[in-house]
Every structure is written in C-alpha cells, then in structure tokens.
Amino acid sequence: MILLYSFPECRGEDSVTQPPGYVITTEGEQVTLDCTFNTSNYPILYWYRHYLNQAPQFILWKKARTWSGEQIPNNRYASTTSRISTKLVIQRLTLSDTALYYCALSDDTQ
C-alpha cells in the first residue's frame, strides 16, 4: 500500500490550492495529484516531495500557460498545466513514493 498526501493550501498575493487528503493506492499503479493557482502573472510551477524529518525534495518545474521550460529529471513523472491548474502524474508507484507532495509557484521574471 502506498500513501500520498497533498498539502492543502498556501496563500499570499497569489494563491495555490491543493485538494486536502490522502491518496491510497498500490505499487505499480499511477496517481495524479492536482493543484490550482490564481495569479495575474505567468508563473513557474514547482512540485516537491517531502519525507518525514527531511528537507523537501524538488521534483520538477514547468512554466504555466506555455508549452516550454520544463525540467523533469525522472521519467516516472509527468506534468500538465492549464491557465489555472497543474497536475503531477507519478507512474509505476513504489513504496519510496510514500510522502507529502505539494506545489508552489513563482513569477516568471525572465
């Protein structure tokens, strides 16, 4: 059994919201985690994984509202974005995927 948890919300001038709760699945399956955001800018979206008693680990980044600029270091991860949301897909789950997952955004100032 694999347990994934998404961090529900972080607010500021811009906002990021994830559905709270647990996802319970089994090894080898695929899971999709959702995150919505509200900003007037063109953000860069980030996904992180956080194991208990460790620093958060970067998974990937992707520019929202464009088709370019993604860095996905592991081929088990995929991400899609729209004008208001991003999804993280983890394929072929393993026990080591058991963690807290959250998304964040920053302004694309480049």
N, C-alpha and C positions, 0 to 999 in steps of 0.2 A: 504494500500500500504506500502511495506517495501522497504527501500532504503539502499543498502550496497555499500560501496566504498572501493576499494583496493588501497593501496599506491603503486605508480608505480615502484620506483627503489631506491636502496641503493647500493653504490659501495665502494669498498676498494680493498684489495688484493684478497679477494673472492668477488663474486657478487651474488646478489639476485635480481630478476626481477619479477614484477607482472604486468599483463595487466592493464593499467590505465582505469579508468572509473567507472561507476555506474552499479549496478545490481538492477533492479526494478522488484519486484515480489509481491506476496500476502501472507497473513497469511496462515499457514498450508502447504505451498509449501516447496520444498527442493532447496537449492542452492549449487553450487560447485564453490569455489574460487581456482585459480591456482597460483602457484609460481614456477619459475625455478631458479636454482642456478648453479654456476660454482665455483668449488673448487677442489683441488687435494687431500684434506683430506677426512675424514669420519665425516661429520658434524652432529650436533644435530640441528634439525629444530624446530622452535618455531612459534606458531601462537598467535597473540594478537588481542584484540578488543579495540578500543579507542572511548569513548564517548566524545563529545564536553565538554571542560572545566573540564575534569577529567584525572587522570593518566591512561595510558594504562593498560588493564587487561589481564593477562595471560590466554590463553585458553588451550593449550596443547603443549607438546613437543614429539618429535619422532626422533629416530636415523635414519639417511638416510642410505641406502644401507645395512640395516639389517632388520630382522623381529622382533627384540626385543626392549624393552626400550621405551614404550610409556606411557604417562600419560594423560588420557582423563577423566576429572572429571565430565563431563556431557554426558549422553547417547544420546543426540541430535547431538553431534559432532562425526565425523569420519574423519580419515586422511589416505591417502595412499601416499607412496613415491616410487620414482624410482631413478635411478642413477643421474638424472638431474632435477627432479621436485618433488613437493609435492602438494597435493590437500587437501583442507579443505571442508568437506561436512557438512552443517547445515540442519538438518531435522526439520520439523514441525515449520517453522518460526513463530515468534511472533513479535509484534511491538518493544519489547525491544531488538531485534536483529539489529535494525537500528543503524549502527555505521560504523567507519572506521576499516578495517581489514588489517593486514599486517603480513608478515612472516619475520623471521630472522634466522640466523644460527650462530653457534659457533663450534669450533673444539671439537671433542670428544677426550679429553686428558686423559680419564680414562683408 
